[in-house]
Amino acid sequence: MVRFAQDTQLDLDENDLIFMEEFNDFQIEGRYPDYMFAIQKRCTPEYTKLLLEKVKNLKSCSQEKM
């Protein structure tokens, strides 16, 4: 996600960049299966809903810029 932000030259604020770094944690799960427990523990329904809203907002922002 961080590389995406750099490559697309989107005008993202600091909160968006922090979120993208946080979202990168989910890529680690595929490479390190033991990490899955930590991800599952972190993903409460409230956290997951917030995460999905942020992803949708970034998607909309990136589509508008393309």
Secondary structure by P-SEA (a helix, b strand, c coil): caaaaaaacccccaaaaaaaaaaaaaaaaaacccaaaaaaaaccaaaaaaaaaaaaaaaaaaaaac
